[in-house]
C-alpha cells in the first residue's frame, strides 16, 4: 500500500516537473514570441569598430606603458647595485639609498595604478560607444525580422537564433 502511494507521488512530481518545463515553451509558441541571441563579447572583439578601438587604445597608452617598464627596470638595476655595493658603503649612505629606492618604488606603483585606471576608463568609454551603435543595429534587426526579444549570452543558441554575425556585418558596413 505504501509503495503504491509513494509511486503515485513520484508520478505526480514527474508530471509537475514536465509541465513546468514545457509550459513556458508552449505559451511562447502560442504567443508567437520570437527570440534571438547576440554574443556581445564577439561583437566587442571581432567588429571593425572594436579592432579600431584596440588600435586607438594601443596608440594612446603604449608610450606610458613603455615608460613604466623602463622605470621598473631602472629601479631593479639600482636595487641590484645597492645589494652589490652595500658591503662597502657606510651605513648612513646605505640607508639613504634604500629610502630613495623605496620612494621610487612607491612612485612607480602609484603611476602603474593610474595607468591601469586610465586604461580601464578609456576602454569602458570606447566599449560604451560600440555598445550604443550595436544596440541601434540590434533594434533595426529586431524590427526587420519581427523579433520580440534579443537576449545577450545564452547557455545554448540555435544557429538560426544567433544574430551576432549579422550585427557585426551591419556595424562593419557603417562608417
C-alpha positions as CSV (number, residue, x, y, z in Angstrom):
1,X,0.0,0.0,0.0
2,X,2.8,2.4,0.9
3,X,4.7,1.6,-2.3
4,X,1.6,2.4,-4.3
5,X,1.2,5.8,-2.6
6,X,4.8,6.8,-2.9
7,X,4.9,5.8,-6.6
8,X,1.8,7.9,-7.1
9,X,3.5,10.9,-5.6
10,X,6.5,10.3,-7.8
11,X,4.3,10.2,-10.8
12,X,2.6,13.5,-9.7
13,X,6.1,15.0,-9.2
14,X,7.3,14.0,-12.7
15,X,4.1,15.3,-14.3
16,X,4.5,18.6,-12.4
17,X,8.2,18.9,-13.5
18,X,7.4,18.2,-17.1
19,X,4.6,20.7,-17.1
20,X,6.8,23.3,-15.5
21,X,9.5,22.8,-18.2
22,X,7.1,22.6,-21.2
23,X,4.5,25.2,-20.2
24,X,6.7,28.3,-20.9
25,X,7.7,26.9,-24.3
26,X,4.0,26.2,-25.2
27,X,3.0,29.7,-24.2
28,X,5.8,31.3,-26.0
29,X,4.9,29.4,-29.2
30,X,1.2,30.2,-28.8
31,X,2.0,33.9,-28.3
32,X,4.3,33.8,-31.4
33,X,7.2,35.3,-29.4
34,X,10.4,35.3,-31.5
35,X,13.6,35.3,-29.6
36,X,17.2,35.9,-30.9
37,X,20.6,35.9,-29.2
38,X,23.6,38.1,-29.6
39,X,27.1,37.3,-28.2
40,X,28.2,40.8,-27.1
41,X,31.8,39.7,-26.4
42,X,32.2,38.5,-30.0
43,X,30.8,41.9,-31.2
44,X,33.3,43.7,-28.9
45,X,36.2,41.6,-30.2
46,X,35.5,41.0,-33.9
47,X,33.8,44.0,-35.3
48,X,35.9,46.6,-37.2
49,X,34.9,49.2,-34.5
50,X,36.4,47.0,-31.8
51,X,39.6,46.5,-33.8
52,X,39.9,50.2,-34.4
53,X,39.2,50.8,-30.6
54,X,42.1,48.4,-29.8
55,X,44.4,50.2,-32.1
56,X,43.4,53.6,-30.7
57,X,44.0,52.5,-27.1
58,X,47.3,50.8,-28.0
59,X,48.5,54.0,-29.7
60,X,47.3,56.1,-26.7
61,X,48.8,54.0,-24.0
62,X,51.9,52.4,-25.5
63,X,54.3,55.3,-24.6
64,X,53.2,55.3,-20.9
65,X,53.4,51.5,-20.7
66,X,57.0,51.6,-22.1
67,X,57.9,54.4,-19.7
68,X,56.6,52.4,-16.7
69,X,58.5,49.4,-17.9
70,X,61.7,51.4,-18.2
71,X,61.2,52.9,-14.7
72,X,60.7,49.5,-13.3
73,X,63.9,48.2,-14.9
74,X,65.9,51.2,-13.6
75,X,64.6,50.6,-10.0
76,X,65.5,46.9,-10.3
77,X,69.0,47.8,-11.6
78,X,69.5,50.3,-8.8
79,X,68.4,47.7,-6.2
80,X,70.8,45.2,-7.6
81,X,73.6,47.8,-7.5
82,X,72.7,48.6,-3.9
83,X,72.9,44.9,-3.0
84,X,76.3,44.6,-4.5
85,X,77.7,47.8,-3.0
86,X,76.0,47.6,0.4
87,X,79.0,45.8,2.0
88,X,81.5,48.6,1.1
89,X,79.1,51.5,1.9
90,X,78.8,53.3,5.2
91,X,75.5,52.7,7.0
92,X,74.2,56.2,6.5
93,X,74.7,56.1,2.7
94,X,73.1,52.6,2.5
95,X,70.0,53.7,4.5
96,X,69.7,56.8,2.3
97,X,69.8,54.8,-0.9
98,X,67.3,52.2,0.5
99,X,64.9,55.1,1.3
100,X,65.4,56.5,-2.2
101,X,64.7,53.1,-3.7
102,X,61.6,52.6,-1.6
103,X,60.3,56.1,-2.6
104,X,60.9,55.4,-6.3
105,X,59.1,52.1,-6.0
106,X,56.1,53.7,-4.3
107,X,56.0,56.3,-7.0
108,X,56.2,53.6,-9.7
109,X,53.4,51.7,-8.1
110,X,51.3,54.9,-8.0
111,X,51.9,55.5,-11.7
112,X,51.1,51.9,-12.5
113,X,47.7,52.2,-10.7
114,X,47.0,55.5,-12.5
115,X,47.9,53.8,-15.8
116,X,45.6,50.9,-15.1
117,X,42.7,53.1,-14.0
118,X,43.1,55.4,-17.1
119,X,43.3,52.4,-19.5
120,X,40.2,50.8,-17.9
121,X,38.3,54.1,-18.1
122,X,39.2,54.6,-21.7
123,X,38.3,51.0,-22.6
124,X,34.9,51.5,-20.8
125,X,34.3,54.7,-22.8
126,X,35.2,53.1,-26.1
127,X,33.1,50.0,-25.4
128,X,30.1,52.2,-24.5
129,X,30.3,53.8,-27.9
130,X,30.4,50.4,-29.6
131,X,27.5,49.2,-27.4
132,X,25.4,52.3,-28.4
133,X,25.9,51.6,-32.1
134,X,25.4,47.8,-31.6
135,X,22.1,48.5,-29.8
136,X,20.9,50.6,-32.7
137,X,21.8,47.8,-35.1
138,X,20.0,45.2,-32.8
139,X,16.9,47.4,-32.9
140,X,17.0,47.5,-36.7
141,X,17.5,43.8,-36.9
142,X,14.6,43.1,-34.5
143,X,12.3,45.4,-36.4
144,X,13.3,43.9,-39.8
145,X,12.9,40.3,-38.7
146,X,10.0,40.9,-36.3
147,X,11.9,39.6,-33.3
148,X,10.3,40.3,-30.0
149,X,13.3,39.7,-27.7
150,X,17.0,39.7,-28.2
151,X,19.0,38.2,-25.4
152,X,22.7,38.6,-24.6
153,X,24.6,35.4,-24.0
154,X,22.8,32.1,-23.6
155,X,23.7,28.6,-22.4
156,X,22.7,27.2,-25.8
157,X,21.9,29.0,-29.0
158,X,20.5,27.6,-32.2
159,X,22.4,29.0,-35.2
160,X,19.1,30.3,-36.6
161,X,18.5,32.4,-33.4
162,X,22.0,33.8,-33.3
163,X,22.2,37.3,-34.8
164,X,25.8,38.1,-33.7
165,X,27.3,37.8,-37.2
166,X,24.6,40.0,-38.6
167,X,25.3,42.6,-36.0
168,X,29.0,42.5,-36.8
169,X,28.3,42.8,-40.5
170,X,26.0,45.8,-40.0
171,X,28.5,47.5,-37.7
172,X,31.3,46.9,-40.3
173,X,29.2,48.4,-43.0
174,X,28.6,51.6,-41.0
175,X,31.1,54.5,-41.0
